């Protein structure tokens, strides 16, 4: 048996990961009062949404039909997005009948809750934290499902499946609970939060193999296409209204794709000829650098960049 290049072993492994994630989603939904699913329209959150749909699909419903989930979907919109990603977000959630909440970083800036520094092409990644915490508080959400994986970055490798945050939304790696035998303790005090990572044990390759297995649609920027880019600090950035080449930088049109979705100002492309899922899987199988290490400028500022943001409340 093969599914776009997947053998029986791959399929069995993916179904085991799927069952674990569905179990986590159901357990947290039963134990916590007001969950929400964080959705960026990137590949990990697309897989997470599919798993949530499966967790609550009636047994009589065909497997290729989306199921409505019993909680809303939250997107923290930095305003520096790839247009293809936002178009996909709106269409995918509308087709699934899901309720979308958009939390705007620009509105947080306009209200004076945060201050933008560094000019129009500066990263808004750190500013997302305040917007996310405000949105969780406004919605009264006590659990937020996220698509983070342990293989992405060293700080995320420290995470439990249930990541406990204090009343300020802050994370302390020393204050996390043990999870022996996949037993999850979701008890929290009023005002505290839980970030939930059902994809913790997945890898980037697992994500792409699952996308192939399920036939999931992705934004087109994940596949090789022609785009005007320029190199800055070893990263290929896309020319856009938010970021343009400097005096000593020159733009060229190249065939590229994206391994991860983020702000246009900090997310780099990779040169690629992979125009389909099989091609992407082949490239990732041969890769020696993680997706964030290769393409995210914000994670290159220091070895503890992600951990610093997580301590402040980042997902």
Secondary structure, DSSP 8 states (H G I E B T S, - for coil): --BTTB-HHHHHHHHHHHHHHHHHHHHHHHHSSSEEEE--SSHHHHHHHHHHHHHT--TTS-TTS----SS-EEEEE-S---HHHHHHHHHHHHHHT--EEEEEHHHHHHTTSS---S-TTS--TTTHHHHHHHHHHHHT-SEEE----TTS-TTGGG--SEEEE-TT--B-GGG----GGG-------TT-EEEE-TTTT--HHHHHHHHHHHT----GGGS-EEEEEEEETTEEEE--SS----TT---EEEEEE-SS---TTTB-BEE----SHHHHHHHHHH--S-HHHHHBGGGGS-TTHHHHHHHHT--
